[in-house]
């Protein structure tokens, strides 16, 4: 089984040492140096709080690595998720809850197409999706429809399954599942997995 390649980015040397040491000790993880970031499956970013510097860093990480991001923050607010989802952040962990095991689970979930969001942030994302869709869909236009396969994929994502598990459940290849998800997110102008699941739940599609 291929190991998950991870890059860690943080200005805090203690956080860098702790994260790289724990993740590097796990057989399923390979920690890469920053100069090999283009080969990473997942990027872990740790910071004090969401601010202009962190958003700039996330923008650079996405441009350089193009991989999903696990974000560890000292302070996590409801508005953070709205900014974070634009930069491929699929998991947000408060530092007080970011044990090595939880970071590992988040990394593995991100690598398999999943995500981890605190319940309060999911609620805020749902409210944001409602507002966004009022702008995207006019009152006299029907809500976009999902194909049966798209609905099945989103339903299993909502249950917390990763890409490989969904492929196994539906008897498709992982590439097919990724293509289905890419197609529906592009068509509905959705940013990533948490955004797509929140939108589908809010609209009663799944």
N, C-alpha and C positions, 0 to 999 in steps of 0.2 A: 504494500500500500504506500502510495506517495506521501511523503511528509508535507505538512502545510508550511509553506515558506512565509515567514513573518519579518517585517521591519518595524522597529520601535523608534519613535521620534518624540523626544521631550527635552526641554531645556534644563530640567532638574536632573543632576547627575545621580542622585540617590534613586530616583524613580527609574532612570535608565538602567542602573545596575540591578535593581530589584526585579524589574520586568524581564530583562534579558536573561538574568540568572535563572529565574523560575521557568520561563518558557523554554529556554535552552536546555533545561534538565529533562524535558519531556520528550519521550521517544517519537511522538507524533508531530513534533514541531522542529523546524529548522530556522534558527534566527539568522537573518542576513544583515550584513553591514549596509549602511545607507547607500553606498556607491553601487550596490546590487539591487536597489529598490525596484527596478523595472521587472525583476523576476518574482516579486513578492505576490503571494495570494491574498494577504491581509496586511494592513498597516495599523499599528497601535499607536495612538497619540495621547499623551498625558499632559494636562495643563491645569492651571489654577481655576480658571473660569473661562466661559465663552466671551471673547472680546475680539476687537479688530485684529490683534496679533494672531490669535488662534485661527480666525477665519482666513487670514492671509496664508497661514501655515497649511491649513486644510486645502486651500486652493492649490498650493504648490504640490502638496502630497498627491492630490488627485491628478494633476497635470503630469507629474513625474512617474508615479507608480501605477495609476489607473486601477487600483485595487480597493475593495471595500474597507472602511475604516471603523475600528473600535476606539471610542473616545472615552477617556477617563478624566473626570473633572472633580476638583475640590468642591465646587458649588454648581449644582445643576438646577436650572429653572425651567419653567414650562416653555418659555420662548426659545430656549436653546435648541430644542428638537426641530423647530421650524427652520432655523438657520442651518442646522447640521445636516438635514436630509438633502440639502442642495449640494453637499460635498461628499456624497457616497457614505455618510456615516450610517451604519446599520445597527450599531450598539452603543449605548451611552451608559456608563457606570459611574455612580458617585464614588469618589475615592474611598470613603468610609466603608463602602460595601465591596470594594474591588480587591477581594482576596485573590491569591494566585489561581485558585480553582475556578473562580467566577470569570476571571479574565480569560483563562484557558477555554472555558465553555463558550464564551462570547466569540473568541477567535475561531473556534471550530464551527460554530453556528454561522459566522460570517463567511467562512471558506466554503460552506455547503449551501450558501444562498439564503441563510436565515438572518435573524437579527434579535437583539435584546433591547427592549425599551422599558423603563419604569412605567407602571400603570398611569401615573399622573400625566406623564408626557404623552402617552398614547391618547388620553382624553383630550389633551390640547391639540394633538394632531387631528383628531376627529373633527373638532370644531373648525380647525383651519381648512380641512378638506371641504367641509360644508360651504364655507365662504368662497373657497376657490372655485368650486363647481357652480356656484351661482353666477360667477363671472364667465365660466367656460360654456355653460349650457343655458340658453335663453329660456324664459318661462314657457314659450310655445314650442319648445323642442323637446322631444322625448329623451329620457335618460338613455345613454348609449347601452347597447346590449352586449353581453358576453357570449361567446360561443360555449357550447357544453364543455369543451376541453379546457377553455380558459377558466370557466367557473370551477371545474374540478381542481385545477392547479391552485387557484386562489383559496379554495376551501381547505385544501390540505396545508397550504402555507399558514392559514389562520390557525390551524391546529398545531402549528409549530414544527412541521416536518421540513427537513432540508431537501435540497434538489435531488440527491440520490434516493432518498426515501420516497419522494413523490414519484420519481421515475419508476421505482419498483412497484409502488401501489397501482400506478396507471398502466404499467407494462409498456412504457416508452423509454427511449434513451435519454440520458441526462441532457444531451445536446438539444433534443426535441423540446424538453421542458424549458430549457433556457430560451429557446427560440420563441416558444409560446409566450413566455413572460415578457420577453423583449418586445414582441409585437403588440401586446395589450398595453404595456406601459407607454410605448411610443404613440399608439392610437389615442389613448386617453390622457396623454400629457401628464403622466404620473412619474414621480422621481425615482422611487425604489420600492423595495418589498413592503416595508411598513406603511408607506403612503398608499400603495395599491390595495393592501388588505383593509386599511382604514376606509378608503373610498368605497370599496365593494361592500363592506359591512354597513356603512352609512346609507348607501343607496339600496340596500336590501337585495343585492345581487347574489349574495351567498348566505 
